[in-house]
Amino acid sequence: MTRDVQAGLVAFVLGACLLAAAGDARAQRRGPDAPPATPMPATPVQLPQGQPPGRLVAPPLLPSAAPPAGVAVPMPAAGPAPGATPAGPSQPPISMLLETGVGRLLRLPGPAITVLAADPRVARVQPVSPTSLFLMAVAPGRTTVLATAEDGSPIAEYDITVLPVRGAAGGEQAGAPPPPNAGAIQSMIRRLVPGSEGLLVATAGRSALVLSGEVPDAASAQRAEAIARTYGGEGREVVNTLTLLSSIQVNLRVRVAEISRQVSRELGFNWQAVANNGAGLLIGLRSGLAGAAGAALTGAVSATESQIGRYGVGYSSSRFDINAVVDALASDQLITILAEPNLTAQSGEVASFLAGGEFPVPVAASSISNSITIEYKQFGVSLAFVPTVLGPNRLNLRVRPEVSELSENGAISLPLSTGVVTIPALSVRRAETTVELGSGQSFAIAGLLQRSNTLVNNGVTGLGDIPVLGALFRSDRFRRNESELVIIITPYLVRPVSNPRALGAPTDGFQPATDLDRVLYRRQTARGAAAPPLRSGLDAGFIVE
């Protein structure tokens, strides 16, 4: 019995050692970080029937952990290195197929910091906003476009394939420029030109572009045509059939002011010697008119002969009467002539204004029949202007103001069968300029000066030319005229008024003054003239249910 027990113990120890060795081999294959193996529960050893008690039988050995030949064993994935950031799930690139010359607006899933194109010769990118970019196919080929975030991680990746433009038959047009893409041009014009939502772009034939629809103003139409010509490429014909939404008109307010200063000086003696039966020295007021001989100087002057500024002095005896009238008249005149024309014209049209008159001018109709016709020439204050609206608040203005008046300087006389006809000349001050300004802004034209000096001498022949003493025998009349023309012009962009009550006339609410108001209060209008009724602009009335 002792030997059998010893043999059983030896077999049991050997089995335990083999189990421990197999466990160490599996642990080494799993790695140091693998979880420990779950211990197997202890199972009581049962002796087989017929086995004598006191003798142990060793359990069967476990199979080896090595796999059989030809069987692959999956290995656990290695964990990340210490301190490394785990990468997110990679997304496949987005494939796009474009034709040469076609553009497309791409929306990114997030804000991008850097956008790269692998081959700019195939496709170009232009950032529009942090979350969008514009892709333009340049030439046939293949390239990659990558957008990255601030930390360098990719946001979106595009696999771009650019194909050559194919003709209607399906073959490639070797060397021919691609036709313009109407949809891309239309989108670009609507994005760059405000108020062009109703603009349409279509292709006519293979290379022509047709612009149709409505735009706010002429400047928007010109801008849309320029974009179509530039984006469509060289050699592209652009047909502009755009219409304006509303007719914009220009109201021109002009103030024409002429300041004229006239200075007159008269100083001298008007002598007249007539026979008179009076005697003594006479001093008094007199009219001083030539040909008033025989009228003695008196202290009182009749109402028909009275002129302020005429003084008389003379000596009367039994043999002769000498009297003279001293001209000592001085006058200063300051005259302001103001004209305020108010004109309205459509953009690109001509508007004119004239405040003055016309004078007849005889013109020979035929050299054979010696017949004469009459033509009329205008004079006065005239104005002509041509406005052109450039934008919502910008316009170009070509203006031509003129002020003319009849003048004796340069007048001509024509002998006719019925007499002599004198044709006056014109004194003209004219300005013409082209300016660009905004609605409500003003500009002035000044410095149009006119000066004239006149000197007239009246005196006794011979005696008036004597030095020093000749001043006693002559009268000098000096006249000087100075005038300056100032023109102030203010344009406004206006639109027609749909409500006629919004416009008023200067005579609205006017009531003439009564005789009592004119005599006692010197009024030109009645007291408490009726004012236009106030309107709230809202509905008024009663609701009956």
ZISUL-V288202 format. One line per field, one symbol per residue. psi: psi as a letter, one per 20 degrees, with the letter a starting at -180 (. if undefined). burial: 1 if it has 24 or more other ideal C-beta (glycine too) atoms within 12 Angstrom, else 0. A space follows every 10 residues. Layout:
# ZISUL-V288202
psi=???
burial=???
This chain:
# ZISUL-V288202
psi=hghhgghggg hgghghghgh ghhhghhhhh rhjqqqqpqq qppqpppqqi pqqjpqppqq qqrqipqrqj ppppqqqprq qpiqppqrpp qqqppqoqqp jpqqpppqir pqhppqphni igqqqopgrh jqqppppgqq aprppppqah jiqpgqppop opqqpqahii qqnpipqqqq ohgggggggh hhoqjkhjpq prqociiqpp prbqrgrhhh ghhghhghhg hhrqjpppoo kqqqgqopqp ppppooppop pppppppapo qpoqpqkrqr pppaqrhjpq jlqioqpriq prhiipppjp pqqrppaihr ppqqppolpp pppopopppm qoqpqqpirp qrqpocaqqq oppphpigik qprpqpqqqb oqppqoqoph ahkpqppoqn qppqqqqioj qqppprhiap pporrpopoq qprprprrpi qqqqoajnqp qppppppprp pghiipqfii hijrppoppp ppqppppppo qpprqqphoh iipqqhipjp pqqrhghhgg ilqirqplqp qqqpphjrqq aqop.
burial=0000000100 0000000010 0000000000 0000000000 0000000000 0000010000 0000000000 0000000000 0000000000 0001010111 1111010100 0100111000 0111100000 0111111111 0111111000 0001111101 1101100000 0000000111 1101111111 0010110011 1010000011 1110111111 1111101110 1100010101 0101000111 1111111101 0001010111 1100010000 0101111100 0000111000 1000000001 1111010000 1111111010 0000000010 1011111000 1011110010 1100000000 0000000111 1111111111 1001111111 1111100000 0000000000 0000011110 1000101010 0010100101 0000000010 0000000000 0011111000 1011111111 1111000000 0000000000 0000000000 0000000000 0000000000 00000
